[in-house]
Amino acid sequence: MLRDGRLSLGHAKVLLGAAHDRQVSLANRVVALGLSVRQTENLLKRSSGLSATPLSRPDTYADCVRDLCTALSTQVRVQASKDGTGRIVIPFRDRAALENLVSRLTHKLG
C-alpha cells in the first residue's frame, strides 16, 4: 500500500506502532476510510484501548472514500465541514501519477 501510494510514509510510521498481526487490517481500514495521519494515530490509540478523540469524519463517507480509492488505485481523503460542504483530496507523487489520475477520472466520466 505504501509502494502504490495508498498509504503515506506518515501513515506507515504510525501503523508500525500496532501489533504486527494487526498492521495489515488497520492499514486496510485506514485506506478504506481515507484517514489522515492524525486520524490514524487516534484509530491506533482507540484500537489499543487507550482514550483518544473520535474520528472527525462521519462513517457516512466511508463507502464513497473506499469506492474512490478502488477506482483510482490511490489514497483519497474526504474533508467535510460542519455545514455539509467539503473537498476531496487526492495526493500524487509526480507528473506521471497526476496524468494517470486525470486519465482514470476522464475515462470514468466520459
Number of C-alpha atoms within 10 A of each C-alpha: 15 14 8 11 16 24 22 16 12 14 21 16 12 18 22 12 12 16 12 9 8 12 17 14 9 18 21 15 16 22 24 23 27 30 27 20 19 13 20 24 20 20 24 21 16 15 14 11 9 10 11 14 11 11 15 11 18 10 11 9 16 19 12 17 22 21 14 20 20 15 13 19 16 21 27 27 24 19 16 15 11 7 6 6 8 11 10 13 12 17 16 16 9 8 9 10 14 14 12 14 19 13 13 15 14 10 9 10 7 6
